[in-house]
Amino acid sequence: MASTIKSVAHLSRDLGINEETLIREGIMEYIKSRIKACMRDRLEIMSRYQVPSLDEFEKKVQDGSIPEHPGWEDLITLENIENSINKLKMELSHVGDISIT
């Protein structure tokens, strides 16, 4: 941990921004990259089945337009991805509350 603190101090001096800003912006960018990765995964699954939304996907699995296997598994994966995106967005909104002391 001490080496991380030294790295942050060194980097903040080199970039000319304070350490708190560097940490906050780093966390924000990390969370944004995770959201983008989840969105890519969601788009890949939805494109495979040519559905515009999670609700439409579920309807098509229920009415048999999408085969149950692997449809149900992919639906569960999509629901988990949606939950992850929502959780990450919530965490992103809390990053502004971070104060390093």
N, C-alpha and C positions, 0 to 999 in steps of 0.2 A: 504494500500500500504506500509506503514511503516513496518508492521509486515512481509510482503513479503521480503522487502529489508533486514531486520534483519535475516530472515531465509536464504536468499541467502548468506549473509556474514558469518553466522555461518556454513553453509554447505560447503562453499568454504574453510574455515579454516580447517574443519574436514577432507575434502578430499584432501587438499593440492594443490588445483588449484585456479587460480584467478577467480574472480567473472564473468568477461566477458566471459571467456572460459566456465564456468559452464552454464551461460545463453545461449550462442550460441549453445553448445552441447545439452542442454535440448530442445531448439527449434528445432534443427535438428532431434533429436530422436522423438519428437512429430509429426513433419511433416512426417517422415518416417513411423511412425505407422499409420497415416491417409492414406498414399499411400497404405500400405499393406492391410488395411481394404477395401479400394476401389477395389483393385485388387482381393481380396477374393470375394467381391460382384459381380464383373465382371465375374470371373471364375464360380461362382455358376450359373449365368444366362446362360452363354455360354455352360456350361456343360449340363444344363437342355435341351437345344435345340441341343446339339452335333454339335456346330459350332466352327471353329477355330479363327474367326475374326469378327469384327463388320461389315465389308463389306459383308462377307458371310452371316451373320445373316440378313442384310438388303435385300440381293438378295433373300434369301429363303422366307422372308415375302412377298416380291413383287411378286414372282412367285407362291405363295400359298403353298409352301412346309411346311411353318410354318403358323398355323392359324392366321388370322388377329387379333383376340382377344384371348389371351392377347399379341400376337406378337408385335403389334405396340407399346403398352404400355411398354413392356420390351425393345424394341428398343430405345425408348425415354429414358428409365432409363439407358441403356448402354451408350447412347450418353452423358448423364449428368455425368455418372461415368467417362467416358473418359475425359470430360472437367475438372472435379475435379482433376483427376490425373495429367493432364497437368498443371493446375494452381498450384497445390501443388509442382510439380517438379520445376516450375519456381520460386516459393517462396523459395524452398530449395536452389536453386542456388544463391539467393540473401542474404541468411543468413550470408554468409561470409562478406558481406558489413556492417553488424550490428556493430556499435561501441557504447558502453555504456560510457557516460561521465557524 
